[in-house]
């Protein structure tokens, strides 16, 4: 695994140095953790042909480089958040400033600047439609937001986190 001098965490595609290059062993370790994030390092080592200590060191390097995170992914429906939506936002002015303001709203869990007819897309997880309406009010109160378009999730068909090892 090649680690850049400073890890990128803001997905700035213009930033240097280039992306982290993963060797096959690191990819296999990531795949093992994507299957079970609590899998013991000894079991991962057995699967990839390394010692427990070597796996621990590689995992730490991957974490330090910002290549991956080990987190608990929850099911919003089970936790009482039945309304999920993607909101497209059209803005004027500095998009970074708007993105920063959107990022400070607790219910927004995903903020991305986009190309095309929408400037920013955000994902929200809500307690219901009235909560969604409240969040839309917060978004529309940002002075340079000109319009929003809400895409309510009706059914989740696929959610995966495996793009990092293709």
C-alpha positions in Angstrom: 0.0 0.0 0.0 1.4 3.4 -0.9 0.4 6.2 1.5 0.4 9.8 0.4 2.2 12.3 2.7 -1.1 13.9 3.7 -4.4 12.0 3.3 -7.3 13.6 1.5 -10.6 13.5 3.4 -12.6 16.2 1.5 -12.8 14.4 -1.8 -11.3 17.3 -3.6 -10.4 15.8 -6.9 -8.0 18.6 -7.8 -5.9 18.0 -4.6 -2.4 16.5 -4.8 -0.9 14.0 -4.1 -2.8 11.4 -6.1 -5.0 8.6 -4.7 -3.7 5.9 -2.4 -2.8 2.8 -4.3 -3.9 -0.4 -2.6 -2.1 -3.7 -3.1 -4.1 -6.9 -3.3 -3.6 -7.8 0.4 -5.0 -4.4 1.5 -8.0 -4.8 -0.8 -8.6 -8.2 0.7 -8.4 -6.8 4.2 -11.0 -4.1 3.3 -13.3 -6.7 1.8 -13.1 -8.8 4.9 -14.0 -5.8 7.0 -16.8 -4.8 4.7 -18.3 -8.3 5.3 -17.9 -8.0 9.1 -16.4 -4.8 10.6 -15.9 -6.6 13.9 -14.0 -9.6 12.4 -11.0 -10.4 14.5 -7.6 -9.5 13.0 -6.4 -13.1 13.5 -9.3 -14.3 11.4 -8.6 -11.7 8.7 -4.9 -12.7 8.8 -5.8 -16.3 8.2 -7.9 -15.3 5.3 -5.3 -13.1 3.6 -2.1 -14.9 4.7 -0.7 -12.4 7.2 -0.2 -12.4 10.9 -2.6 -10.7 13.3 0.0 -8.0 14.0 0.5 -7.3 10.3 -3.2 -7.0 9.7 -3.5 -4.6 12.7 -0.7 -2.5 11.2 -2.3 -2.4 7.8 -5.7 -1.6 9.1 -4.2 1.3 11.1 -2.4 2.6 8.1 -5.7 2.5 6.0 -7.5 4.3 8.8 -4.7 6.9 9.2 -4.6 7.5 5.4 -8.4 8.1 5.3 -8.9 5.2 3.0 -11.6 3.7 5.2 -13.5 4.1 8.3 -15.0 1.4 10.5 -18.4 2.5 11.6 -21.8 1.1 12.6 -24.4 1.5 9.9 -27.9 1.8 11.3 -31.3 1.2 9.7 -33.2 4.5 9.9 -36.6 2.7 9.6 -35.9 0.5 12.6 -34.8 3.6 14.6 -38.0 5.5 13.9 -36.9 7.6 10.9 -39.4 6.5 8.2 -38.8 9.5 5.9 -35.6 9.7 3.9 -35.1 12.0 0.9 -32.5 13.5 -1.4 -32.9 17.2 -1.8 -31.5 19.0 -4.9 -30.6 22.6 -4.3 -30.0 25.5 -6.8 -27.9 28.3 -5.4 -26.3 31.6 -6.3 -22.9 32.7 -5.2 -20.3 30.6 -3.4 -21.3 27.0 -3.3 -18.7 26.1 -0.6 -20.3 28.6 1.8 -23.8 27.1 1.2 -22.4 23.5 1.6 -20.8 24.5 4.9 -24.1 25.9 6.2 -25.9 22.8 5.0 -23.3 20.6 6.7 -24.1 22.2 10.0 -27.8 21.0 9.9 -27.9 17.9 12.1 -30.5 16.0 10.0 -28.4 16.3 6.8 -26.0 13.4 6.6 -24.7 13.8 3.1 -23.7 17.0 1.2 -22.2 16.9 -2.3 -21.5 19.7 -4.8 -22.7 18.6 -8.3 -22.5 19.5 -12.0 -25.7 19.8 -13.9 -29.0 21.5 -13.2 -28.6 21.3 -9.5 -25.7 22.8 -7.6 -25.8 20.7 -4.4 -27.5 17.5 -3.3 -28.1 16.6 0.3 -29.6 13.5 1.9 -31.8 13.7 5.0 -33.2 11.2 7.4 -36.4 12.4 9.1 -39.0 11.4 11.7 -41.8 12.1 9.2 -43.2 14.5 6.6 -43.5 17.4 9.1 -39.9 17.0 10.1 -38.9 17.0 6.4 -40.9 20.2 5.9 -39.0 21.7 8.9 -35.6 20.8 7.3 -36.7 22.2 4.0 -37.4 25.5 5.8 -33.9 25.5 7.2 -32.4 24.9 3.8 -34.6 27.5 2.1 -33.7 30.1 4.8 -30.1 30.1 3.6 -29.9 33.4 1.7 -28.3 32.2 -1.6 -30.5 29.1 -2.0 -32.8 29.8 -4.9 -34.8 26.6 -5.3 -35.0 23.0 -3.9 -36.3 19.8 -5.4 -37.1 17.0 -3.1 -36.8 13.3 -4.0 -38.6 11.2 -1.4 -37.3 7.7 -1.0 -40.1 5.2 -1.5 -38.1 2.0 -1.2 -34.4 1.3 -0.9 -33.3 -1.4 -3.4 -29.6 -1.4 -3.0 -27.0 0.1 -0.6 -23.4 -1.0 -0.8 -20.1 0.3 0.4 -17.8 -1.9 -1.7 -16.6 0.5 -4.4 -13.2 0.8 -2.7 -11.9 -2.6 -3.8 -13.0 -2.8 -7.5 
